[in-house]
Amino acid sequence: MKVYRGIVKGNTILLEETPDLPDDCQALVEIKPLDKARDEEITRRQIALLKNPHKGGKLLYRRREELYDRR
């Protein structure tokens, strides 16, 4: 199932893109108002994470031999 964005005008919803459905096809429409401020905050956080990815922790061993050194 694909999600389409649109704008409500009275009893009509204007979609931003053309759906991949034939004409006269029945469809189920779920209407959910968008919170633009929340969406912008999520986008800002995602971009920040992409710019500064998690490094996965600190380096525990510099050489493979140190892994097996059990003194």
LOMARVO-159574 format. One record per residue: x, y, z of N, C-alpha, C in turn. Coordinates in nm, 4 decimals. Example, Ala and Ser with C-alpha at 12.3 -4.5 7.8 and 13.67 -1.06 7.14 Angstrom:
# LOMARVO-159574
@nxx->1.3190 nyy->-0.5690 nzz->0.7800 caxx->1.2300 cayy->-0.4500 cazz->0.7800 cxx->1.3200 cyy->-0.3300 czz->0.7800
@nxx->1.2850 nyy->-0.2250 nzz->0.7080 caxx->1.3670 cayy->-0.1060 cazz->0.7140 cxx->1.2900 cyy->0.0030 czz->0.7870
***
This chain:
# LOMARVO-159574
@nxx->0.0839 nyy->-0.1170 nzz->0.0000 caxx->0.0000 cayy->0.0000 cazz->0.0000 cxx->0.0886 cyy->0.1236 czz->0.0000
@nxx->0.0593 nyy->0.2157 nzz->-0.0842 caxx->0.1361 cayy->0.3391 cazz->-0.0944 cxx->0.0595 cyy->0.4526 czz->-0.0283
@nxx->0.1312 nyy->0.5464 nzz->0.0288 caxx->0.0709 cayy->0.6624 cazz->0.0943 cxx->0.0874 cyy->0.7828 czz->0.0033
@nxx->-0.0202 nyy->0.8564 nzz->-0.0141 caxx->-0.0181 cayy->0.9775 cazz->-0.0961 cxx->-0.0511 cyy->1.0977 czz->-0.0086
@nxx->0.0141 nyy->1.2085 nzz->-0.0335 caxx->-0.0176 cayy->1.3330 cazz->0.0362 cxx->-0.1119 cyy->1.4141 czz->-0.0506
@nxx->-0.1964 nyy->1.4914 nzz->0.0153 caxx->-0.2898 cayy->1.5741 cazz->-0.0592 cxx->-0.3441 cyy->1.6858 czz->0.0274
@nxx->-0.4283 nyy->1.7683 nzz->-0.0312 caxx->-0.4897 cayy->1.8807 cazz->0.0366 cxx->-0.6403 cyy->1.8669 czz->0.0228
@nxx->-0.7117 nyy->1.8845 nzz->0.1340 caxx->-0.8576 cayy->1.8746 cazz->0.1341 cxx->-0.9165 cyy->2.0084 czz->0.0912
@nxx->-1.0041 nyy->2.0049 nzz->-0.0087 caxx->-1.0783 cayy->2.1218 cazz->-0.0569 cxx->-1.2253 cyy->2.0842 czz->-0.0580
@nxx->-1.2960 nyy->2.1168 nzz->0.0519 caxx->-1.4375 cayy->2.0801 cazz->0.0595 cxx->-1.4534 cyy->1.9300 czz->0.0679
@nxx->-1.5215 nyy->1.8711 nzz->-0.0300 caxx->-1.5467 cayy->1.7278 cazz->-0.0338 cxx->-1.4479 cyy->1.6561 czz->-0.1268
@nxx->-1.3400 nyy->1.7242 nzz->-0.1642 caxx->-1.2429 cayy->1.6705 cazz->-0.2600 cxx->-1.1035 cyy->1.6728 czz->-0.1987
@nxx->-1.0242 nyy->1.5726 nzz->-0.2309 caxx->-0.8847 cayy->1.5690 cazz->-0.1883 cxx->-0.7974 cyy->1.5782 czz->-0.3126
@nxx->-0.7140 nyy->1.6817 nzz->-0.3197 caxx->-0.6220 cayy->1.7002 cazz->-0.4319 cxx->-0.4887 cyy->1.6360 czz->-0.3957
@nxx->-0.4528 nyy->1.5296 nzz->-0.4669 caxx->-0.3292 cayy->1.4577 cazz->-0.4396 cxx->-0.2111 cyy->1.5266 czz->-0.5052
@nxx->-0.0937 nyy->1.5182 nzz->-0.4388 caxx->0.0273 cayy->1.5792 cazz->-0.4922 cxx->0.0829 cyy->1.5006 czz->-0.6112
@nxx->0.0516 nyy->1.3721 nzz->-0.6179 caxx->0.0972 cayy->1.2905 cazz->-0.7308 cxx->-0.0168 cyy->1.1996 czz->-0.7761
@nxx->-0.0057 nyy->1.1497 nzz->-0.8963 caxx->-0.1096 cayy->1.0627 cazz->-0.9518 cxx->-0.0973 cyy->0.9227 czz->-0.8928
@nxx->-0.2074 nyy->0.8682 nzz->-0.8375 caxx->-0.2000 cayy->0.7326 cazz->-0.7821 cxx->-0.1876 cyy->0.6279 czz->-0.8927
@nxx->-0.1311 nyy->0.5147 nzz->-0.8563 caxx->-0.1129 cayy->0.4041 cazz->-0.9518 cxx->-0.2379 cyy->0.3158 czz->-0.9554
@nxx->-0.3535 nyy->0.3767 nzz->-0.9739 caxx->-0.4798 cayy->0.3027 cazz->-0.9766 cxx->-0.5565 cyy->0.3389 czz->-1.1036
@nxx->-0.6314 nyy->0.2450 nzz->-1.1583 caxx->-0.7119 cayy->0.2766 cazz->-1.2769 cxx->-0.8312 cyy->0.3657 czz->-1.2403
@nxx->-0.8872 nyy->0.4350 nzz->-1.3382 caxx->-1.0055 cayy->0.5171 cazz->-1.3168 cxx->-1.1219 cyy->0.4302 czz->-1.2698
@nxx->-1.2102 nyy->0.4869 nzz->-1.1918 caxx->-1.3292 cayy->0.4212 cazz->-1.1375 cxx->-1.2969 cyy->0.3054 czz->-1.0430
@nxx->-1.1740 nyy->0.3007 nzz->-0.9937 caxx->-1.1344 cayy->0.1971 cazz->-0.8980 cxx->-1.1747 cyy->0.2416 czz->-0.7577
@nxx->-1.2318 nyy->0.1522 nzz->-0.6788 caxx->-1.2655 cayy->0.1858 cazz->-0.5416 cxx->-1.1386 cyy->0.1866 czz->-0.4574
@nxx->-1.1326 nyy->0.2814 nzz->-0.3627 caxx->-1.0152 cayy->0.2919 cazz->-0.2771 cxx->-1.0590 cyy->0.3315 czz->-0.1372
@nxx->-0.9843 nyy->0.2898 nzz->-0.0396 caxx->-1.0083 cayy->0.3268 cazz->0.0986 cxx->-0.9188 cyy->0.4452 czz->0.1318
@nxx->-0.9767 nyy->0.5526 nzz->0.1854 caxx->-0.9014 cayy->0.6741 cazz->0.2150 cxx->-0.9004 cyy->0.6957 czz->0.3652
@nxx->-0.7818 nyy->0.7083 nzz->0.4230 caxx->-0.7676 cayy->0.7406 cazz->0.5651 cxx->-0.7192 cyy->0.8848 czz->0.5737
@nxx->-0.7926 nyy->0.9686 nzz->0.6442 caxx->-0.7565 cayy->1.1095 cazz->0.6535 cxx->-0.6898 cyy->1.1344 czz->0.7879
@nxx->-0.5685 nyy->1.1884 nzz->0.7823 caxx->-0.4912 cayy->1.2178 cazz->0.9009 cxx->-0.4278 cyy->1.3551 czz->0.8814
@nxx->-0.4619 nyy->1.4554 nzz->0.9619 caxx->-0.3989 cayy->1.5859 cazz->0.9452 cxx->-0.2500 cyy->1.5774 czz->0.9772
@nxx->-0.1695 nyy->1.6518 nzz->0.9036 caxx->-0.0250 cayy->1.6514 cazz->0.9236 cxx->0.0154 cyy->1.7648 czz->1.0160
@nxx->0.1099 nyy->1.7356 nzz->1.1033 caxx->0.1679 cayy->1.8361 cazz->1.1907 cxx->0.3008 cyy->1.8771 czz->1.1290
@nxx->0.3009 nyy->1.9882 nzz->1.0555 caxx->0.4200 cayy->2.0292 cazz->0.9813 cxx->0.5388 cyy->2.0569 czz->1.0731
@nxx->0.5140 nyy->2.1171 nzz->1.1905 caxx->0.6243 cayy->2.1461 cazz->1.2821 cxx->0.6908 cyy->2.0164 czz->1.3277
@nxx->0.6104 nyy->1.9130 nzz->1.3573 caxx->0.6655 cayy->1.7838 cazz->1.3991 cxx->0.7415 cyy->1.7183 czz->1.2847
@nxx->0.6860 nyy->1.7232 nzz->1.1638 caxx->0.7532 cayy->1.6650 cazz->1.0486 cxx->0.8860 cyy->1.7349 czz->1.0207
@nxx->0.8903 nyy->1.8677 nzz->1.0355 caxx->1.0145 cayy->1.9420 cazz->1.0135 cxx->1.1180 cyy->1.9063 czz->1.1197
@nxx->1.0756 nyy->1.8869 nzz->1.2443 caxx->1.1680 cayy->1.8487 cazz->1.3516 cxx->1.2250 cyy->1.7095 czz->1.3259
@nxx->1.1418 nyy->1.6164 nzz->1.2822 caxx->1.1892 cayy->1.4809 cazz->1.2506 cxx->1.2897 cyy->1.4864 czz->1.1359
@nxx->1.2593 nyy->1.5639 nzz->1.0332 caxx->1.3510 cayy->1.5777 cazz->0.9194 cxx->1.4835 cyy->1.6378 czz->0.9638
@nxx->1.4787 nyy->1.7398 nzz->1.0503 caxx->1.6006 cayy->1.8042 cazz->1.0996 cxx->1.6864 cyy->1.7039 czz->1.1775
@nxx->1.6218 nyy->1.6221 nzz->1.2606 caxx->1.6965 cayy->1.5221 cazz->1.3378 cxx->1.7570 cyy->1.4143 czz->1.2478
@nxx->1.6826 nyy->1.3720 nzz->1.1460 caxx->1.7346 cayy->1.2708 cazz->1.0539 cxx->1.8565 cyy->1.3227 czz->0.9789
@nxx->1.8515 nyy->1.4472 nzz->0.9352 caxx->1.9648 cayy->1.5074 cazz->0.8646 cxx->2.0853 cyy->1.5179 czz->0.9576
@nxx->2.0617 nyy->1.5572 nzz->1.0841 caxx->2.1711 cayy->1.5661 cazz->1.1808 cxx->2.2358 cyy->1.4301 czz->1.2028
@nxx->2.1551 nyy->1.3242 nzz->1.2109 caxx->2.2109 cayy->1.1899 cazz->1.2276 cxx->2.2916 cyy->1.1458 czz->1.1056
@nxx->2.2454 nyy->1.1825 nzz->0.9868 caxx->2.3197 cayy->1.1468 cazz->0.8658 cxx->2.4535 cyy->1.2195 czz->0.8588
@nxx->2.4566 nyy->1.3429 nzz->0.9079 caxx->2.5815 cayy->1.4208 cazz->0.9047 cxx->2.6799 cyy->1.3738 czz->1.0108
@nxx->2.6305 nyy->1.3241 nzz->1.1245 caxx->2.7157 cayy->1.2797 cazz->1.2348 cxx->2.6761 cyy->1.1382 czz->1.2765
@nxx->2.7121 nyy->1.0383 nzz->1.1973 caxx->2.6693 cayy->0.9019 cazz->1.2291 cxx->2.7362 cyy->0.8502 czz->1.3561
@nxx->2.6704 nyy->0.7567 nzz->1.4229 caxx->2.7250 cayy->0.6936 cazz->1.5436 cxx->2.8472 cyy->0.6120 czz->1.5048
@nxx->2.9518 nyy->0.6223 nzz->1.5838 caxx->3.0779 cayy->0.5543 cazz->1.5518 cxx->3.0803 cyy->0.4088 czz->1.5982
@nxx->2.9829 nyy->0.3657 nzz->1.6782 caxx->2.9775 cayy->0.2252 cazz->1.7182 cxx->3.0579 cyy->0.1931 czz->1.8425
@nxx->3.1055 nyy->0.2907 nzz->1.9148 caxx->3.1800 cayy->0.2653 cazz->2.0377 cxx->3.3279 cyy->0.2944 czz->2.0216
@nxx->3.3995 nyy->0.2774 nzz->2.1322 caxx->3.5429 cayy->0.3083 cazz->2.1279 cxx->3.6228 cyy->0.1875 czz->2.0814
@nxx->3.7448 nyy->0.2118 nzz->2.0394 caxx->3.8350 cayy->0.1076 cazz->1.9935 cxx->3.8908 cyy->0.0345 czz->2.1143
@nxx->3.8638 nyy->-0.0945 nzz->2.1251 caxx->3.9101 cayy->-0.1722 cazz->2.2395 cxx->4.0487 cyy->-0.2309 czz->2.2165
@nxx->4.0775 nyy->-0.2705 nzz->2.0959 caxx->4.2051 cayy->-0.3343 cazz->2.0639 cxx->4.2636 cyy->-0.2693 czz->1.9395
@nxx->4.3924 nyy->-0.2432 nzz->1.9438 caxx->4.4594 cayy->-0.1846 cazz->1.8273 cxx->4.5099 cyy->-0.2935 czz->1.7321
@nxx->4.5468 nyy->-0.4080 nzz->1.7906 caxx->4.5966 cayy->-0.5180 cazz->1.7078 cxx->4.5194 cyy->-0.6449 czz->1.7420
@nxx->4.5124 nyy->-0.7354 nzz->1.6491 caxx->4.4396 cayy->-0.8609 cazz->1.6693 cxx->4.4982 cyy->-0.9414 czz->1.7864
@nxx->4.6308 nyy->-0.9346 nzz->1.8046 caxx->4.6956 cayy->-1.0110 cazz->1.9112 cxx->4.6462 cyy->-0.9646 czz->2.0490
@nxx->4.6111 nyy->-0.8381 nzz->2.0634 caxx->4.5642 cayy->-0.7868 cazz->2.1920 cxx->4.4310 cyy->-0.8512 czz->2.2314
@nxx->4.3560 nyy->-0.8964 nzz->2.1366 caxx->4.2290 cayy->-0.9612 cazz->2.1631 cxx->4.2510 cyy->-1.0917 czz->2.2406
@nxx->4.3594 nyy->-1.1624 nzz->2.2096 caxx->4.3871 cayy->-1.2924 cazz->2.2707 cxx->4.4813 cyy->-1.2822 czz->2.3889
@nxx->4.5321 nyy->-1.1644 nzz->2.4174 caxx->4.6230 cayy->-1.1447 cazz->2.5313 cxx->4.5403 cyy->-1.1396 czz->2.6588
@nxx->4.5563 nyy->-1.2413 nzz->2.7476 caxx->4.4740 cayy->-1.2511 cazz->2.8678 cxx->4.5579 cyy->-1.2414 czz->2.9947
@nxx->4.6469 nyy->-1.1517 nzz->3.0009 caxx->4.7327 cayy->-1.1396 cazz->3.1202 cxx->4.6598 cyy->-1.0749 czz->3.2316
***
